[in-house]
Amino acid sequence: MTHTPPLRSRPVGGASVEWRPADPDRALATAEPTAGGLTFLQTDHVAAAAAKRADGGPHTGTAGTITVLDGPLDRAAMAAALTTFVRRHDELRAVYRLDDAGPVRLVAPAESIEFRTGGSGAHVAADDVIGHVVGRIESEAVFDRMPGVVYGAFDHGDAFTFYIGSDHSHTDGFSQYIGLHEIARLYRAHRDGEIPQPEHAGRFTDYIASEKSLAASAAPDDPRIATWREILSANDGRVPRFPFDLGLADGELGPALPVQRTLLSAGQLDSCAQRRDDGSSLVGLIYAALAAAQHELLGTETYFTSTVLSTRTADHAATQGWLCNFAPVAFPVSPGTRFTDLVHIATDAVAVARDLATLPVHAALAVLAAEGTYLPDSGSPQMVSYIDFRRVPGSDDPAVAPATCFPAVGRTRNANMWFTRYDHALTLLAHIPDNPTAQSVFDTYASAVGRWLTDYAAGADPVVGARSATGVRS
């Protein structure tokens, strides 16, 4: 089994319960193609998943959510809640097929979905819960399966662990949190005999059409493409890679290992907030620390990574799906720069990335590849992600507050990082290659990042380049 993710709270064990559609074959038989097809990210995902399957590799293109709810589990109420939930969201009724022209998206009608309670009822110990969940997600949450999302629980009697697992084609990090919140509200309404009144949820089908329209507008003289051109030209025309030696040969992928750290406490975050001004932000502080630590260890005078940003509009605030775009974060890291100044520089770079994210990355790179500015790379880029959990709707809901949302642990050539700001802490989750070199190098790097952050929280303003370290390989 692949590595299992670190959890924010301990699950409870109990009888295994599953909710499945009453007639998935009928839902699949009545599913119809959608005219807009897939998003760019979905197209890449389905193609990669299919290729991995053909090579005999495990399915790890998934995302999961797990939480613990107090009180007895009302199984019928949860079945009704899931029926309402999936009927409301077209992407959760979607299935993807590959034909000679590429992937095709089909969506089952809402009335074809009705969830029923099942499962083995076998007792699963608390220590075995996450392994059971990951195993089910990897085997059942698949892009060409109806549905590509799984729901289950472990009933402890006085509390229960609830989980969701999805093929990545159907979800993103924000969708995981707001989906859990919606399910929890629907569950409580059905349990208490009330009529659920969820807010309007935009169709993912409409989001796809909007993305295609934006991509069609891309032109070489678009200012956003000009910025992309400038960034790529300064970085050999290639997507970013993690610049440290991770113990892999060139082009090699290694099994990933999840590692997690707490970087700042609630008090330290408050101190950071007191130091920031209108030209700085917490996410800018994070990137500044990443860049300063990289300069400290490698001497590099530019920082370059990719980030994933939400592309939700007001019409799609409650939509379930993959509503994201990638954009570069790039800025100079000059020796002699005060760290507070670097925070401003990084904050500006994040603002640029947000502007670039308004144009689908595939459209921008297609233009730049045609002119030779971008050199396509079959591998995934180095990625840094940030989410402020406090801003997630329902983050204080008893079902959402203790939840862990986690990406699958597959293979990697990078050290992708997910930063999360909670009320009590700033945490870092990273997926690094599972080998001693990568573990040692990343431990050194993460420690340096943490030191820049804690020094800032303590009121210090060190100078970039004043520190140096040896023994870290690039």
ROMI-946445 format. One record per residue (C-alpha): x, y, z. Coordinates in steps of 0.5 Angstrom, whole numbers, plus 500, padded with zeros to 3 digits. Layout:
REM residues N
XYZ
...
//
This chain:
REM residues 474
500500500
502507499
504512505
498514508
498522510
499525517
492527520
490533524
486529529
485521531
480518528
475513532
474506530
468502529
463498524
465499517
459503513
459505506
454509502
453507494
449509489
443504489
444503481
450505478
449501472
443505470
446512472
452510467
447508462
444514462
450519462
450523456
457527454
457534455
459539449
465543453
469537454
474537460
478542463
485543461
487540468
482534467
485532460
492532463
490528469
485523465
491522460
496521466
492516470
490512463
498511462
499509469
494504469
497501462
504501465
501497471
502503476
497504482
492509482
494515486
491521482
486522488
484526494
481524501
477528507
477525513
473527520
470525526
463527528
460526535
454523536
450516534
451515526
444516523
445512517
439513513
440521514
447520511
444516505
439522504
444527505
449524500
443523495
441531495
449533495
451529489
444530485
446538486
453537483
454535476
461534477
460528482
455525477
461525471
465520469
471520464
472515458
478515453
476514445
480515439
479523440
481523447
478524453
470525454
466527459
459524461
454526466
449522469
442525470
441527477
435523478
439517477
443517483
440515490
445513495
444507500
447504506
451498506
458496508
461490511
460492518
466489520
470492526
476497524
481499529
482506530
490505528
487501521
482507519
486511515
490505511
483502510
480509507
486510503
486503500
478504498
480511495
485508491
481502488
474505487
475513486
477512479
476517473
472512469
468509474
461511476
461514481
469516482
467519489
467514495
463515502
464511508
464511516
466507522
461507527
463507534
456508537
457515541
461518535
463516528
469517523
466520516
471520510
470522502
475520497
475522490
479522483
482528483
478530476
472531481
475536486
480540489
482542496
477548497
472543494
474538499
472543505
466546502
463539500
464536507
461542510
455542505
454534507
454536514
449541514
445536509
446530514
444534520
437537516
435530514
437527521
433532525
427532520
428539517
428541509
435542507
436549504
443549501
445555497
446555490
451551487
454553480
455547475
462545473
459544466
459552466
465553469
469548463
465553458
468559461
475556461
475554454
472561452
478565456
483560453
480562446
482569447
489568449
494572444
501573443
500580445
496579452
500582457
499576462
503572456
508577456
509576463
510569462
515570457
519574461
519569467
520563463
526567459
529568465
529561467
531557461
524556458
522551463
518549468
521550475
524544479
526543486
533546486
536541491
539534490
533529492
537523491
534522484
537521477
535526472
528525470
527519475
521519479
521516486
516514491
514520495
514520503
509525506
512530512
509535516
511540520
508546524
512552523
509558527
504558533
498562534
502567538
508567533
502568527
500574531
507577532
507576524
501580523
503586527
509587523
506586516
503593512
499594506
505592502
506585505
502579506
503572510
503568503
508573501
512572508
512564506
515565499
520570502
522565507
522559502
527564498
531566503
533559506
534557498
539563498
542561504
543554503
545554495
546562494
541562488
539569487
532568484
526564486
522560482
516556483
509554481
503555485
496553484
490558485
483558486
479560479
472561483
468566481
461568485
457564480
462558482
463559490
459553492
461549486
464542486
470540482
477542480
477550479
484552479
490554475
497554475
501560475
509562476
512565483
518568481
522574484
530576485
533574492
539579492
544579497
544585502
536585502
533586508
528580510
522585511
524588504
524581501
517580504
514586500
518583493
515576494
508579496
508583489
510576486
504573489
500579486
503578479
501570480
494571481
493576475
497570471
492565474
486569470
488566464
489558463
496556464
495551458
493557453
499561455
504556455
501554448
503560445
510561448
511553446
509555439
514561439
520557442
520561449
517555453
520548452
515543454
517538460
513532461
514532468
510536473
513542476
515544483
509547486
507551493
500551495
497556500
490556504
488560509
483555513
480560517
477563510
474556508
466557509
464553515
471552518
468552525
463547523
464541528
465536522
470541518
474544524
478537525
478535518
484533514
484534507
490530503
492529497
494522495
502520496
504517489
511518486
515525485
521528482
520534487
518537494
511539493
509543499
502545502
502551507
496551511
494557516
490555522
487559528
493555532
498554527
502555520
503548518
507545512
506538509
511536503
511530499
519528498
522522495
523517500
530516500
535518505
538524501
532527500
530527507
536530509
536535504
529537506
530537513
535542513
531546508
525546512
529548518
532554515
525556512
522555519
528560522
527565517
519565519
521565527
526570527
521575523
516573528
521575534
522582531
528581527
530583520
536579518
540581511
539576506
546573504
549574512
548567513
551561509
550553510
555548507
553540506
547542502
547539495
544542489
//
